[in-house]
């Protein structure tokens, strides 16, 4: 059912990067703890939902998991943009992870379009 992409591995790698980034932020900027907690939840949920979709019981279940992954990716994108706007973290540190988040969003959208067409 899953489109042939490296989306599972990329989302897993992205989650690892989010966890490391959040660890860095917690150690250096305790004032944004709420953002860190939200970003860890949403950033790791992307891959978890993609992984769950692999074992989907139906096409509708698969699509639902991918839609959740997309929502979580968009939320993560928001938190990263918010961190960029605060200037607490250097742009050169955040820009690559923001770019990867945007790529994952594009891949999820493309996967959803493909899966819906094959209904």
PDB file as gemmi writes it, atoms N, CA and C in Angstrom:
CRYST1    1.000    1.000    1.000  90.00  90.00  90.00 P 1                      
ATOM      1  N   UNK A   1       0.807  -1.203   0.000  1.00  0.00           N  
ATOM      2  CA  UNK A   1       0.000   0.000   0.000  1.00  0.00           C  
ATOM      3  C   UNK A   1       0.854   1.273   0.000  1.00  0.00           C  
ATOM      4  N   UNK A   2       1.997   1.244   0.657  1.00  0.00           N  
ATOM      5  CA  UNK A   2       2.803   2.449   0.797  1.00  0.00           C  
ATOM      6  C   UNK A   2       3.508   2.792  -0.511  1.00  0.00           C  
ATOM      7  N   UNK A   3       3.438   4.048  -0.929  1.00  0.00           N  
ATOM      8  CA  UNK A   3       4.162   4.450  -2.135  1.00  0.00           C  
ATOM      9  C   UNK A   3       5.655   4.202  -1.967  1.00  0.00           C  
ATOM     10  N   UNK A   4       6.346   3.946  -3.076  1.00  0.00           N  
ATOM     11  CA  UNK A   4       7.773   3.621  -3.011  1.00  0.00           C  
ATOM     12  C   UNK A   4       8.591   4.910  -2.863  1.00  0.00           C  
ATOM     13  N   UNK A   5       8.884   5.256  -1.645  1.00  0.00           N  
ATOM     14  CA  UNK A   5       9.723   6.412  -1.338  1.00  0.00           C  
ATOM     15  C   UNK A   5      10.572   6.062  -0.132  1.00  0.00           C  
ATOM     16  N   UNK A   6      11.451   6.949   0.224  1.00  0.00           N  
ATOM     17  CA  UNK A   6      12.235   6.755   1.431  1.00  0.00           C  
ATOM     18  C   UNK A   6      11.600   7.522   2.590  1.00  0.00           C  
ATOM     19  N   UNK A   7      10.311   7.706   2.527  1.00  0.00           N  
ATOM     20  CA  UNK A   7       9.592   8.503   3.519  1.00  0.00           C  
ATOM     21  C   UNK A   7       9.712   7.928   4.924  1.00  0.00           C  
ATOM     22  N   UNK A   8       9.628   6.611   5.060  1.00  0.00           N  
ATOM     23  CA  UNK A   8       9.744   6.004   6.396  1.00  0.00           C  
ATOM     24  C   UNK A   8      11.103   6.304   7.011  1.00  0.00           C  
ATOM     25  N   UNK A   9      12.153   6.111   6.240  1.00  0.00           N  
ATOM     26  CA  UNK A   9      13.500   6.355   6.774  1.00  0.00           C  
ATOM     27  C   UNK A   9      13.748   7.842   7.014  1.00  0.00           C  
ATOM     28  N   UNK A  10      13.265   8.674   6.112  1.00  0.00           N  
ATOM     29  CA  UNK A  10      13.456  10.118   6.290  1.00  0.00           C  
ATOM     30  C   UNK A  10      12.709  10.622   7.517  1.00  0.00           C  
ATOM     31  N   UNK A  11      11.496  10.121   7.721  1.00  0.00           N  
ATOM     32  CA  UNK A  11      10.741  10.571   8.890  1.00  0.00           C  
ATOM     33  C   UNK A  11      11.384  10.060  10.179  1.00  0.00           C  
ATOM     34  N   UNK A  12      11.980   8.876  10.139  1.00  0.00           N  
ATOM     35  CA  UNK A  12      12.697   8.354  11.298  1.00  0.00           C  
ATOM     36  C   UNK A  12      13.931   9.220  11.586  1.00  0.00           C  
ATOM     37  N   UNK A  13      14.699   9.507  10.557  1.00  0.00           N  
ATOM     38  CA  UNK A  13      15.870  10.374  10.712  1.00  0.00           C  
ATOM     39  C   UNK A  13      15.482  11.761  11.194  1.00  0.00           C  
ATOM     40  N   UNK A  14      14.365  12.245  10.700  1.00  0.00           N  
ATOM     41  CA  UNK A  14      13.866  13.556  11.124  1.00  0.00           C  
ATOM     42  C   UNK A  14      13.535  13.535  12.613  1.00  0.00           C  
ATOM     43  N   UNK A  15      12.907  12.463  13.080  1.00  0.00           N  
ATOM     44  CA  UNK A  15      12.573  12.342  14.503  1.00  0.00           C  
ATOM     45  C   UNK A  15      13.837  12.346  15.356  1.00  0.00           C  
ATOM     46  N   UNK A  16      14.867  11.666  14.891  1.00  0.00           N  
ATOM     47  CA  UNK A  16      16.149  11.660  15.611  1.00  0.00           C  
ATOM     48  C   UNK A  16      16.703  13.079  15.701  1.00  0.00           C  
ATOM     49  N   UNK A  17      16.641  13.809  14.590  1.00  0.00           N  
ATOM     50  CA  UNK A  17      17.142  15.195  14.579  1.00  0.00           C  
ATOM     51  C   UNK A  17      16.323  16.085  15.510  1.00  0.00           C  
ATOM     52  N   UNK A  18      15.013  15.878  15.541  1.00  0.00           N  
ATOM     53  CA  UNK A  18      14.141  16.663  16.422  1.00  0.00           C  
ATOM     54  C   UNK A  18      14.507  16.407  17.886  1.00  0.00           C  
ATOM     55  N   UNK A  19      14.701  15.134  18.225  1.00  0.00           N  
ATOM     56  CA  UNK A  19      15.047  14.796  19.609  1.00  0.00           C  
ATOM     57  C   UNK A  19      16.373  15.451  19.996  1.00  0.00           C  
ATOM     58  N   UNK A  20      17.360  15.388  19.117  1.00  0.00           N  
ATOM     59  CA  UNK A  20      18.664  16.009  19.403  1.00  0.00           C  
ATOM     60  C   UNK A  20      18.536  17.526  19.517  1.00  0.00           C  
ATOM     61  N   UNK A  21      17.783  18.127  18.616  1.00  0.00           N  
ATOM     62  CA  UNK A  21      17.575  19.571  18.656  1.00  0.00           C  
ATOM     63  C   UNK A  21      16.890  19.971  19.957  1.00  0.00           C  
ATOM     64  N   UNK A  22      15.857  19.235  20.332  1.00  0.00           N  
ATOM     65  CA  UNK A  22      15.122  19.552  21.554  1.00  0.00           C  
ATOM     66  C   UNK A  22      15.993  19.370  22.792  1.00  0.00           C  
ATOM     67  N   UNK A  23      16.868  18.375  22.766  1.00  0.00           N  
ATOM     68  CA  UNK A  23      17.821  18.199  23.864  1.00  0.00           C  
ATOM     69  C   UNK A  23      18.741  19.398  23.979  1.00  0.00           C  
ATOM     70  N   UNK A  24      19.223  19.880  22.845  1.00  0.00           N  
ATOM     71  CA  UNK A  24      20.075  21.067  22.833  1.00  0.00           C  
ATOM     72  C   UNK A  24      19.322  22.282  23.377  1.00  0.00           C  
ATOM     73  N   UNK A  25      18.092  22.455  22.925  1.00  0.00           N  
ATOM     74  CA  UNK A  25      17.299  23.604  23.368  1.00  0.00           C  
ATOM     75  C   UNK A  25      17.038  23.526  24.866  1.00  0.00           C  
ATOM     76  N   UNK A  26      16.687  22.352  25.364  1.00  0.00           N  
ATOM     77  CA  UNK A  26      16.417  22.200  26.802  1.00  0.00           C  
ATOM     78  C   UNK A  26      17.641  22.540  27.633  1.00  0.00           C  
ATOM     79  N   UNK A  27      18.806  22.186  27.133  1.00  0.00           N  
ATOM     80  CA  UNK A  27      20.039  22.465  27.876  1.00  0.00           C  
ATOM     81  C   UNK A  27      20.436  23.932  27.834  1.00  0.00           C  
ATOM     82  N   UNK A  28      19.999  24.654  26.822  1.00  0.00           N  
ATOM     83  CA  UNK A  28      20.456  26.029  26.630  1.00  0.00           C  
ATOM     84  C   UNK A  28      19.378  27.105  26.744  1.00  0.00           C  
ATOM     85  N   UNK A  29      18.127  26.728  26.626  1.00  0.00           N  
ATOM     86  CA  UNK A  29      17.033  27.705  26.620  1.00  0.00           C  
ATOM     87  C   UNK A  29      15.813  27.136  27.338  1.00  0.00           C  
ATOM     88  N   UNK A  30      15.868  27.036  28.610  1.00  0.00           N  
ATOM     89  CA  UNK A  30      14.777  26.439  29.387  1.00  0.00           C  
ATOM     90  C   UNK A  30      13.473  27.238  29.264  1.00  0.00           C  
ATOM     91  N   UNK A  31      13.564  28.468  28.821  1.00  0.00           N  
ATOM     92  CA  UNK A  31      12.376  29.323  28.737  1.00  0.00           C  
ATOM     93  C   UNK A  31      11.382  28.858  27.681  1.00  0.00           C  
ATOM     94  N   UNK A  32      11.801  28.010  26.771  1.00  0.00           N  
ATOM     95  CA  UNK A  32      10.902  27.550  25.705  1.00  0.00           C  
ATOM     96  C   UNK A  32      10.538  26.068  25.878  1.00  0.00           C  
ATOM     97  N   UNK A  33      10.441  25.628  27.114  1.00  0.00           N  
ATOM     98  CA  UNK A  33      10.141  24.227  27.424  1.00  0.00           C  
ATOM     99  C   UNK A  33       8.832  23.759  26.786  1.00  0.00           C  
ATOM    100  N   UNK A  34       7.821  24.605  26.788  1.00  0.00           N  
ATOM    101  CA  UNK A  34       6.529  24.240  26.213  1.00  0.00           C  
ATOM    102  C   UNK A  34       6.676  23.955  24.721  1.00  0.00           C  
ATOM    103  N   UNK A  35       7.419  24.787  24.030  1.00  0.00           N  
ATOM    104  CA  UNK A  35       7.636  24.590  22.597  1.00  0.00           C  
ATOM    105  C   UNK A  35       8.386  23.283  22.355  1.00  0.00           C  
ATOM    106  N   UNK A  36       9.402  23.034  23.165  1.00  0.00           N  
ATOM    107  CA  UNK A  36      10.187  21.813  23.028  1.00  0.00           C  
ATOM    108  C   UNK A  36       9.304  20.585  23.205  1.00  0.00           C  
ATOM    109  N   UNK A  37       8.470  20.596  24.228  1.00  0.00           N  
ATOM    110  CA  UNK A  37       7.579  19.455  24.460  1.00  0.00           C  
ATOM    111  C   UNK A  37       6.636  19.232  23.276  1.00  0.00           C  
ATOM    112  N   UNK A  38       6.071  20.293  22.758  1.00  0.00           N  
ATOM    113  CA  UNK A  38       5.161  20.181  21.612  1.00  0.00           C  
ATOM    114  C   UNK A  38       5.906  19.667  20.384  1.00  0.00           C  
ATOM    115  N   UNK A  39       7.117  20.184  20.164  1.00  0.00           N  
ATOM    116  CA  UNK A  39       7.880  19.815  18.982  1.00  0.00           C  
ATOM    117  C   UNK A  39       8.324  18.354  19.048  1.00  0.00           C  
ATOM    118  N   UNK A  40       8.673  17.874  20.220  1.00  0.00           N  
ATOM    119  CA  UNK A  40       9.037  16.460  20.352  1.00  0.00           C  
ATOM    120  C   UNK A  40       7.830  15.582  20.034  1.00  0.00           C  
ATOM    121  N   UNK A  41       6.675  15.951  20.560  1.00  0.00           N  
ATOM    122  CA  UNK A  41       5.468  15.153  20.304  1.00  0.00           C  
ATOM    123  C   UNK A  41       5.133  15.114  18.807  1.00  0.00           C  
ATOM    124  N   UNK A  42       5.058  16.292  18.204  1.00  0.00           N  
ATOM    125  CA  UNK A  42       4.654  16.330  16.800  1.00  0.00           C  
ATOM    126  C   UNK A  42       5.754  15.798  15.878  1.00  0.00           C  
ATOM    127  N   UNK A  43       7.004  16.134  16.159  1.00  0.00           N  
ATOM    128  CA  UNK A  43       8.108  15.721  15.287  1.00  0.00           C  
ATOM    129  C   UNK A  43       8.366  14.231  15.273  1.00  0.00           C  
ATOM    130  N   UNK A  44       8.094  13.557  16.393  1.00  0.00           N  
ATOM    131  CA  UNK A  44       8.287  12.107  16.426  1.00  0.00           C  
ATOM    132  C   UNK A  44       7.021  11.367  15.994  1.00  0.00           C  
ATOM    133  N   UNK A  45       5.899  12.029  16.059  1.00  0.00           N  
ATOM    134  CA  UNK A  45       4.629  11.410  15.678  1.00  0.00           C  
ATOM    135  C   UNK A  45       4.520  11.201  14.165  1.00  0.00           C  
ATOM    136  N   UNK A  46       5.234  11.993  13.400  1.00  0.00           N  
ATOM    137  CA  UNK A  46       5.182  11.869  11.936  1.00  0.00           C  
ATOM    138  C   UNK A  46       5.566  10.444  11.534  1.00  0.00           C  
ATOM    139  N   UNK A  47       6.749  10.050  11.931  1.00  0.00           N  
ATOM    140  CA  UNK A  47       7.246   8.722  11.576  1.00  0.00           C  
ATOM    141  C   UNK A  47       6.437   7.602  12.201  1.00  0.00           C  
ATOM    142  N   UNK A  48       5.968   7.823  13.430  1.00  0.00           N  
ATOM    143  CA  UNK A  48       5.170   6.800  14.100  1.00  0.00           C  
ATOM    144  C   UNK A  48       3.891   6.515  13.309  1.00  0.00           C  
ATOM    145  N   UNK A  49       3.258   7.548  12.803  1.00  0.00           N  
ATOM    146  CA  UNK A  49       2.034   7.359  12.020  1.00  0.00           C  
ATOM    147  C   UNK A  49       2.318   6.738  10.658  1.00  0.00           C  
ATOM    148  N   UNK A  50       3.427   7.095  10.056  1.00  0.00           N  
ATOM    149  CA  UNK A  50       3.818   6.475   8.786  1.00  0.00           C  
ATOM    150  C   UNK A  50       4.080   4.990   9.009  1.00  0.00           C  
ATOM    151  N   UNK A  51       4.737   4.680  10.113  1.00  0.00           N  
ATOM    152  CA  UNK A  51       5.009   3.277  10.458  1.00  0.00           C  
ATOM    153  C   UNK A  51       3.706   2.517  10.701  1.00  0.00           C  
ATOM    154  N   UNK A  52       2.783   3.139  11.408  1.00  0.00           N  
ATOM    155  CA  UNK A  52       1.481   2.502  11.649  1.00  0.00           C  
ATOM    156  C   UNK A  52       0.737   2.261  10.339  1.00  0.00           C  
ATOM    157  N   UNK A  53       0.881   3.183   9.394  1.00  0.00           N  
ATOM    158  CA  UNK A  53       0.189   3.031   8.107  1.00  0.00           C  
ATOM    159  C   UNK A  53       0.660   1.789   7.366  1.00  0.00           C  
ATOM    160  N   UNK A  54       1.895   1.400   7.588  1.00  0.00           N  
ATOM    161  CA  UNK A  54       2.423   0.191   6.938  1.00  0.00           C  
ATOM    162  C   UNK A  54       1.596  -1.038   7.317  1.00  0.00           C  
ATOM    163  N   UNK A  55       1.070  -1.044   8.523  1.00  0.00           N  
ATOM    164  CA  UNK A  55       0.239  -2.161   8.964  1.00  0.00           C  
ATOM    165  C   UNK A  55      -1.242  -1.854   8.930  1.00  0.00           C  
ATOM    166  N   UNK A  56      -1.626  -0.914   8.101  1.00  0.00           N  
ATOM    167  CA  UNK A  56      -3.035  -0.513   8.025  1.00  0.00           C  
ATOM    168  C   UNK A  56      -3.939  -1.683   7.682  1.00  0.00           C  
ATOM    169  N   UNK A  57      -5.123  -1.664   8.268  1.00  0.00           N  
ATOM    170  CA  UNK A  57      -6.089  -2.734   8.039  1.00  0.00           C  
ATOM    171  C   UNK A  57      -6.916  -2.517   6.785  1.00  0.00           C  
ATOM    172  N   UNK A  58      -6.907  -1.290   6.294  1.00  0.00           N  
ATOM    173  CA  UNK A  58      -7.666  -0.978   5.087  1.00  0.00           C  
ATOM    174  C   UNK A  58      -7.064   0.260   4.434  1.00  0.00           C  
ATOM    175  N   UNK A  59      -7.513   0.549   3.245  1.00  0.00           N  
ATOM    176  CA  UNK A  59      -7.064   1.755   2.540  1.00  0.00           C  
ATOM    177  C   UNK A  59      -7.469   3.005   3.332  1.00  0.00           C  
ATOM    178  N   UNK A  60      -8.665   2.988   3.908  1.00  0.00           N  
ATOM    179  CA  UNK A  60      -9.129   4.130   4.707  1.00  0.00           C  
ATOM    180  C   UNK A  60      -8.245   4.318   5.938  1.00  0.00           C  
ATOM    181  N   UNK A  61      -7.842   3.232   6.565  1.00  0.00           N  
ATOM    182  CA  UNK A  61      -6.953   3.297   7.727  1.00  0.00           C  
ATOM    183  C   UNK A  61      -5.596   3.860   7.322  1.00  0.00           C  
ATOM    184  N   UNK A  62      -5.085   3.390   6.192  1.00  0.00           N  
ATOM    185  CA  UNK A  62      -3.817   3.892   5.653  1.00  0.00           C  
ATOM    186  C   UNK A  62      -3.882   5.404   5.426  1.00  0.00           C  
ATOM    187  N   UNK A  63      -4.938   5.836   4.753  1.00  0.00           N  
ATOM    188  CA  UNK A  63      -5.092   7.267   4.467  1.00  0.00           C  
ATOM    189  C   UNK A  63      -5.217   8.079   5.747  1.00  0.00           C  
ATOM    190  N   UNK A  64      -5.938   7.567   6.719  1.00  0.00           N  
ATOM    191  CA  UNK A  64      -6.106   8.277   7.989  1.00  0.00           C  
ATOM    192  C   UNK A  64      -4.760   8.469   8.684  1.00  0.00           C  
ATOM    193  N   UNK A  65      -3.926   7.430   8.682  1.00  0.00           N  
ATOM    194  CA  UNK A  65      -2.602   7.529   9.325  1.00  0.00           C  
ATOM    195  C   UNK A  65      -1.722   8.540   8.599  1.00  0.00           C  
ATOM    196  N   UNK A  66      -1.776   8.541   7.285  1.00  0.00           N  
ATOM    197  CA  UNK A  66      -0.972   9.503   6.522  1.00  0.00           C  
ATOM    198  C   UNK A  66      -1.481  10.936   6.727  1.00  0.00           C  
ATOM    199  N   UNK A  67      -2.778  11.089   6.850  1.00  0.00           N  
ATOM    200  CA  UNK A  67      -3.327  12.422   7.131  1.00  0.00           C  
ATOM    201  C   UNK A  67      -2.863  12.916   8.501  1.00  0.00           C  
ATOM    202  N   UNK A  68      -2.836  12.029   9.471  1.00  0.00           N  
ATOM    203  CA  UNK A  68      -2.343  12.418  10.805  1.00  0.00           C  
ATOM    204  C   UNK A  68      -0.869  12.782  10.722  1.00  0.00           C  
ATOM    205  N   UNK A  69      -0.090  11.990  10.003  1.00  0.00           N  
ATOM    206  CA  UNK A  69       1.335  12.290   9.839  1.00  0.00           C  
ATOM    207  C   UNK A  69       1.523  13.671   9.205  1.00  0.00           C  
ATOM    208  N   UNK A  70       0.699  13.993   8.215  1.00  0.00           N  
ATOM    209  CA  UNK A  70       0.781  15.299   7.560  1.00  0.00           C  
ATOM    210  C   UNK A  70       0.441  16.428   8.532  1.00  0.00           C  
ATOM    211  N   UNK A  71      -0.599  16.239   9.328  1.00  0.00           N  
ATOM    212  CA  UNK A  71      -0.960  17.256  10.320  1.00  0.00           C  
ATOM    213  C   UNK A  71       0.181  17.470  11.315  1.00  0.00           C  
ATOM    214  N   UNK A  72       0.795  16.387  11.748  1.00  0.00           N  
ATOM    215  CA  UNK A  72       1.903  16.482  12.699  1.00  0.00           C  
ATOM    216  C   UNK A  72       3.114  17.169  12.066  1.00  0.00           C  
ATOM    217  N   UNK A  73       3.357  16.888  10.793  1.00  0.00           N  
ATOM    218  CA  UNK A  73       4.466  17.538  10.084  1.00  0.00           C  
ATOM    219  C   UNK A  73       4.227  19.042   9.980  1.00  0.00           C  
ATOM    220  N   UNK A  74       3.001  19.420   9.680  1.00  0.00           N  
ATOM    221  CA  UNK A  74       2.687  20.848   9.594  1.00  0.00           C  
ATOM    222  C   UNK A  74       2.818  21.524  10.956  1.00  0.00           C  
ATOM    223  N   UNK A  75       2.416  20.830  12.024  1.00  0.00           N  
ATOM    224  CA  UNK A  75       2.575  21.397  13.362  1.00  0.00           C  
ATOM    225  C   UNK A  75       4.054  21.566  13.698  1.00  0.00           C  
ATOM    226  N   UNK A  76       4.849  20.572  13.378  1.00  0.00           N  
ATOM    227  CA  UNK A  76       6.285  20.648  13.631  1.00  0.00           C  
ATOM    228  C   UNK A  76       6.895  21.814  12.865  1.00  0.00           C  
ATOM    229  N   UNK A  77       6.460  21.981  11.634  1.00  0.00           N  
ATOM    230  CA  UNK A  77       6.928  23.099  10.804  1.00  0.00           C  
ATOM    231  C   UNK A  77       6.639  24.428  11.501  1.00  0.00           C  
ATOM    232  N   UNK A  78       5.467  24.536  12.080  1.00  0.00           N  
ATOM    233  CA  UNK A  78       5.087  25.752  12.812  1.00  0.00           C  
ATOM    234  C   UNK A  78       6.047  26.010  13.979  1.00  0.00           C  
ATOM    235  N   UNK A  79       6.324  24.970  14.778  1.00  0.00           N  
ATOM    236  CA  UNK A  79       7.191  25.156  15.950  1.00  0.00           C  
ATOM    237  C   UNK A  79       8.604  25.547  15.540  1.00  0.00           C  
ATOM    238  N   UNK A  80       9.101  24.957  14.471  1.00  0.00           N  
ATOM    239  CA  UNK A  80      10.446  25.314  14.005  1.00  0.00           C  
ATOM    240  C   UNK A  80      10.461  26.762  13.527  1.00  0.00           C  
ATOM    241  N   UNK A  81       9.440  27.165  12.785  1.00  0.00           N  
ATOM    242  CA  UNK A  81       9.348  28.563  12.338  1.00  0.00           C  
ATOM    243  C   UNK A  81       9.283  29.520  13.527  1.00  0.00           C  
ATOM    244  N   UNK A  82       8.542  29.122  14.559  1.00  0.00           N  
ATOM    245  CA  UNK A  82       8.435  29.950  15.757  1.00  0.00           C  
ATOM    246  C   UNK A  82       9.801  30.106  16.427  1.00  0.00           C  
ATOM    247  N   UNK A  83      10.540  29.017  16.515  1.00  0.00           N  
ATOM    248  CA  UNK A  83      11.888  29.098  17.080  1.00  0.00           C  
ATOM    249  C   UNK A  83      12.787  29.997  16.240  1.00  0.00           C  
ATOM    250  N   UNK A  84      12.659  29.897  14.928  1.00  0.00           N  
ATOM    251  CA  UNK A  84      13.430  30.783  14.050  1.00  0.00           C  
ATOM    252  C   UNK A  84      13.100  32.247  14.318  1.00  0.00           C  
ATOM    253  N   UNK A  85      11.834  32.527  14.511  1.00  0.00           N  
ATOM    254  CA  UNK A  85      11.387  33.912  14.722  1.00  0.00           C  
ATOM    255  C   UNK A  85      11.876  34.488  16.044  1.00  0.00           C  
ATOM    256  N   UNK A  86      12.144  33.626  17.023  1.00  0.00           N  
ATOM    257  CA  UNK A  86      12.604  34.116  18.327  1.00  0.00           C  
ATOM    258  C   UNK A  86      14.085  34.438  18.342  1.00  0.00           C  
ATOM    259  N   UNK A  87      14.820  33.931  17.363  1.00  0.00           N  
ATOM    260  CA  UNK A  87      16.270  34.108  17.279  1.00  0.00           C  
ATOM    261  C   UNK A  87      17.025  33.513  18.469  1.00  0.00           C  
ATOM    262  N   UNK A  88      16.398  32.589  19.193  1.00  0.00           N  
ATOM    263  CA  UNK A  88      17.094  31.922  20.288  1.00  0.00           C  
ATOM    264  C   UNK A  88      18.108  30.907  19.768  1.00  0.00           C  
ATOM    265  N   UNK A  89      17.792  30.321  18.634  1.00  0.00           N  
ATOM    266  CA  UNK A  89      18.660  29.332  18.006  1.00  0.00           C  
ATOM    267  C   UNK A  89      19.115  29.915  16.672  1.00  0.00           C  
ATOM    268  N   UNK A  90      20.378  29.701  16.339  1.00  0.00           N  
ATOM    269  CA  UNK A  90      20.898  30.240  15.089  1.00  0.00           C  
ATOM    270  C   UNK A  90      20.154  29.661  13.885  1.00  0.00           C  
ATOM    271  N   UNK A  91      19.906  30.534  12.926  1.00  0.00           N  
ATOM    272  CA  UNK A  91      19.195  30.116  11.723  1.00  0.00           C  
ATOM    273  C   UNK A  91      19.928  28.978  11.023  1.00  0.00           C  
ATOM    274  N   UNK A  92      21.249  29.008  11.015  1.00  0.00           N  
ATOM    275  CA  UNK A  92      21.997  27.952  10.320  1.00  0.00           C  
ATOM    276  C   UNK A  92      21.786  26.586  10.967  1.00  0.00           C  
ATOM    277  N   UNK A  93      21.407  26.562  12.232  1.00  0.00           N  
ATOM    278  CA  UNK A  93      21.113  25.297  12.913  1.00  0.00           C  
ATOM    279  C   UNK A  93      19.683  24.825  12.612  1.00  0.00           C  
ATOM    280  N   UNK A  94      18.756  25.763  12.491  1.00  0.00           N  
ATOM    281  CA  UNK A  94      17.347  25.409  12.296  1.00  0.00           C  
ATOM    282  C   UNK A  94      16.947  25.262  10.829  1.00  0.00           C  
ATOM    283  N   UNK A  95      17.581  26.000   9.942  1.00  0.00           N  
ATOM    284  CA  UNK A  95      17.157  25.989   8.537  1.00  0.00           C  
ATOM    285  C   UNK A  95      17.194  24.598   7.902  1.00  0.00           C  
ATOM    286  N   UNK A  96      18.249  23.806   8.131  1.00  0.00           N  
ATOM    287  CA  UNK A  96      18.243  22.473   7.515  1.00  0.00           C  
ATOM    288  C   UNK A  96      17.096  21.582   8.003  1.00  0.00           C  
ATOM    289  N   UNK A  97      16.758  21.661   9.273  1.00  0.00           N  
ATOM    290  CA  UNK A  97      15.669  20.828   9.793  1.00  0.00           C  
ATOM    291  C   UNK A  97      14.313  21.361   9.305  1.00  0.00           C  
ATOM    292  N   UNK A  98      14.205  22.674   9.132  1.00  0.00           N  
ATOM    293  CA  UNK A  98      12.993  23.252   8.549  1.00  0.00           C  
ATOM    294  C   UNK A  98      12.846  22.781   7.105  1.00  0.00           C  
ATOM    295  N   UNK A  99      13.943  22.792   6.350  1.00  0.00           N  
ATOM    296  CA  UNK A  99      13.916  22.334   4.956  1.00  0.00           C  
ATOM    297  C   UNK A  99      13.510  20.861   4.870  1.00  0.00           C  
ATOM    298  N   UNK A 100      14.046  20.036   5.767  1.00  0.00           N  
ATOM    299  CA  UNK A 100      13.690  18.617   5.766  1.00  0.00           C  
ATOM    300  C   UNK A 100      12.214  18.438   6.098  1.00  0.00           C  
ATOM    301  N   UNK A 101      11.710  19.215   7.030  1.00  0.00           N  
ATOM    302  CA  UNK A 101      10.292  19.148   7.381  1.00  0.00           C  
ATOM    303  C   UNK A 101       9.436  19.493   6.161  1.00  0.00           C  
ATOM    304  N   UNK A 102       9.833  20.506   5.414  1.00  0.00           N  
ATOM    305  CA  UNK A 102       9.097  20.896   4.208  1.00  0.00           C  
ATOM    306  C   UNK A 102       9.117  19.778   3.165  1.00  0.00           C  
ATOM    307  N   UNK A 103      10.255  19.096   3.040  1.00  0.00           N  
ATOM    308  CA  UNK A 103      10.350  17.978   2.099  1.00  0.00           C  
ATOM    309  C   UNK A 103       9.442  16.824   2.518  1.00  0.00           C  
ATOM    310  N   UNK A 104       9.415  16.537   3.813  1.00  0.00           N  
ATOM    311  CA  UNK A 104       8.543  15.467   4.313  1.00  0.00           C  
ATOM    312  C   UNK A 104       7.084  15.820   4.069  1.00  0.00           C  
ATOM    313  N   UNK A 105       6.719  17.072   4.275  1.00  0.00           N  
ATOM    314  CA  UNK A 105       5.347  17.520   3.998  1.00  0.00           C  
ATOM    315  C   UNK A 105       5.011  17.279   2.523  1.00  0.00           C  
ATOM    316  N   UNK A 106       5.903  17.658   1.633  1.00  0.00           N  
ATOM    317  CA  UNK A 106       5.682  17.463   0.197  1.00  0.00           C  
ATOM    318  C   UNK A 106       5.527  15.981  -0.139  1.00  0.00           C  
ATOM    319  N   UNK A 107       6.352  15.155   0.475  1.00  0.00           N  
ATOM    320  CA  UNK A 107       6.288  13.722   0.221  1.00  0.00           C  
ATOM    321  C   UNK A 107       4.976  13.123   0.730  1.00  0.00           C  
ATOM    322  N   UNK A 108       4.544  13.576   1.897  1.00  0.00           N  
ATOM    323  CA  UNK A 108       3.268  13.090   2.438  1.00  0.00           C  
ATOM    324  C   UNK A 108       2.104  13.496   1.542  1.00  0.00           C  
ATOM    325  N   UNK A 109       2.104  14.735   1.094  1.00  0.00           N  
ATOM    326  CA  UNK A 109       1.041  15.205   0.205  1.00  0.00           C  
ATOM    327  C   UNK A 109       1.034  14.373  -1.076  1.00  0.00           C  
ATOM    328  N   UNK A 110       2.212  14.167  -1.663  1.00  0.00           N  
ATOM    329  CA  UNK A 110       2.293  13.377  -2.893  1.00  0.00           C  
ATOM    330  C   UNK A 110       1.825  11.944  -2.655  1.00  0.00           C  
ATOM    331  N   UNK A 111       2.191  11.368  -1.531  1.00  0.00           N  
ATOM    332  CA  UNK A 111       1.771  10.001  -1.199  1.00  0.00           C  
ATOM    333  C   UNK A 111       0.259   9.919  -1.042  1.00  0.00           C  
ATOM    334  N   UNK A 112      -0.313  10.917  -0.388  1.00  0.00           N  
ATOM    335  CA  UNK A 112      -1.765  10.931  -0.209  1.00  0.00           C  
ATOM    336  C   UNK A 112      -2.490  11.063  -1.544  1.00  0.00           C  
ATOM    337  N   UNK A 113      -1.981  11.922  -2.414  1.00  0.00           N  
ATOM    338  CA  UNK A 113      -2.592  12.086  -3.737  1.00  0.00           C  
ATOM    339  C   UNK A 113      -2.545  10.783  -4.503  1.00  0.00           C  
ATOM    340  N   UNK A 114      -1.386  10.131  -4.494  1.00  0.00           N  
ATOM    341  CA  UNK A 114      -1.222   8.843  -5.189  1.00  0.00           C  
ATOM    342  C   UNK A 114      -2.152   7.783  -4.616  1.00  0.00           C  
ATOM    343  N   UNK A 115      -2.204   7.701  -3.286  1.00  0.00           N  
ATOM    344  CA  UNK A 115      -3.041   6.681  -2.648  1.00  0.00           C  
ATOM    345  C   UNK A 115      -4.518   6.919  -2.924  1.00  0.00           C  
ATOM    346  N   UNK A 116      -4.940   8.172  -2.950  1.00  0.00           N  
ATOM    347  CA  UNK A 116      -6.344   8.472  -3.219  1.00  0.00           C  
ATOM    348  C   UNK A 116      -6.726   8.151  -4.662  1.00  0.00           C  
ATOM    349  N   UNK A 117      -5.779   8.352  -5.587  1.00  0.00           N  
ATOM    350  CA  UNK A 117      -6.045   8.055  -6.990  1.00  0.00           C  
ATOM    351  C   UNK A 117      -6.221   6.561  -7.225  1.00  0.00           C  
ATOM    352  N   UNK A 118      -5.532   5.761  -6.414  1.00  0.00           N  
ATOM    353  CA  UNK A 118      -5.591   4.313  -6.610  1.00  0.00           C  
ATOM    354  C   UNK A 118      -6.740   3.647  -5.863  1.00  0.00           C  
ATOM    355  N   UNK A 119      -7.631   4.454  -5.337  1.00  0.00           N  
ATOM    356  CA  UNK A 119      -8.803   3.916  -4.605  1.00  0.00           C  
ATOM    357  C   UNK A 119      -9.713   3.146  -5.495  1.00  0.00           C  
TER     358      UNK A 119                                                      
END                                                                             
